Amino acid sequence: MHIDFTGKVAAVTGTSGIGLDAGLHLARLGARVFLAGIDAELNRAAAEMAAGEGLAVTVQHVDVADEASVRAWSAEIAGETGHLHALVNAAAIQFYGSIEDTTPEMWDRTIAVNLRSCYLTSHCLYPLMKAANGASIVHISSVQGHASQNRVAAYAATKGAVHALTRAMAVDCAADGIRVNSISPGSVRTPLLEFSARELATDGKSVDEMFAEFAASHPVGRIGMPADTSAMIAYLCSDSAGFVTGADMLVDGGLTSQLGV
Ligand SMILES: NC(=O)c1ccc[n+]([C@@H]2O[C@H](COP(=O)([O-])OP(=O)(O)OC[C@H]3O[C@@H](n4cnc5c(N)ncnc54)[C@H](O)[C@@H]3O)[C@@H](O)[C@H]2O)c1
């Protein structure tokens, strides 16, 4: 499939892992990309990577949970382009905790960063997407919106809610020529997965040993790479997906298809 985003504008949240790779991928396909992240060091590294390849990528410090910050990002994009063809919401946080040991502060922050942000970026950037005469929003959800591990209540709640938000937005936004879909990745090699590997490690296992265990639980026999999610994101943002809206795409190597017994 040939995808060409020449002349298109994309906004992507998250400056590491899946968001970073998606932003660079869209830029390599010709898009003018605005990347947003909260971590100054990750932002700097992302900007260096993009500049090293000569890509049209601007990295901005944004807290996706903060309205003023998202509005400032939106104003930056509006000032430079006046329209937006693709919005990818990949920024998120995860911690491990049951309902008993998740504090109200942890709960609220997870909802704000993982779920409210999907509303907030879509809300603030909506006029730019309407002005584009055809746009695509992709929320990065998770297999944990479909099925759950132990001690991920807050994270799983946000990811399940993203699926419902995706359907509701797809219905509303269709009239404005805006398609809305989500992706539910399985284990993808990113800093977040390294955090999970360290948190879940037993018997002093290394991150690589944990990754090997994660790989074995995916029927395809490996964990995913950001390139796997970027390919799906590019497809969903392209005209080839013109009849696809309200969908959740599993990019999980068969993880959720397999019974655990
Ligand atoms: N890696 C996986 O195995 C996996 C699996 C399923 C779903 N996901 C989802 O994929 C998405 C990307 O995760 P990733 O694996 O690339 O992890 P990651 O930690 O590399 O990326 C998350 C990014 O979000 C940024 N961020 C966090 N809080 C922010 C805030 N308030 N404002 C702006 N940016 C903020 C972080 O700085 C980081 O760059 C997330 O939505 C995650 O839930 C990942």
The ligand as an ORCA input file, in Angstrom:
! r2SCAN-3c Opt
* xyz 0 1
  N       4.211     -0.262     24.998
  C       3.199     -1.098     25.160
  O       3.395     -2.312     25.356
  C       1.790     -0.581     25.093
  C       0.769     -1.530     25.082
  C      -0.543     -1.092     24.992
  C      -0.816      0.258     24.924
  N       0.195      1.153     24.952
  C      -0.153      2.567     24.858
  O       0.629      3.161     23.857
  C       0.749      4.557     24.141
  C       2.200      4.979     24.063
  O       2.907      4.316     25.112
  P       4.432      3.877     24.943
  O       4.475      2.426     25.129
  O       4.998      4.484     23.743
  O       5.053      4.484     26.280
  P       6.029      5.707     26.520
  O       6.129      5.832     27.987
  O       7.261      5.553     25.724
  O       5.209      6.934     25.893
  C       4.304      7.692     26.612
  C       4.669      9.155     26.397
  O       3.675      9.983     26.988
  C       4.355     11.084     27.550
  N       3.512     11.691     28.579
  C       3.175     11.183     29.785
  N       2.390     12.051     30.448
  C       2.207     13.123     29.626
  C       1.504     14.340     29.746
  N       0.814     14.638     30.840
  N       1.546     15.204     28.704
  C       2.264     14.928     27.579
  N       2.961     13.767     27.424
  C       2.926     12.884     28.432
  C       5.634     10.500     28.114
  O       6.600     11.495     28.378
  C       6.024      9.543     27.000
  O       6.794     10.195     26.027
  C       0.115      4.767     25.502
  O      -1.205      5.232     25.338
  C       0.101      3.382     26.099
  O      -0.911      3.238     27.055
  C       1.501      0.770     25.039
*
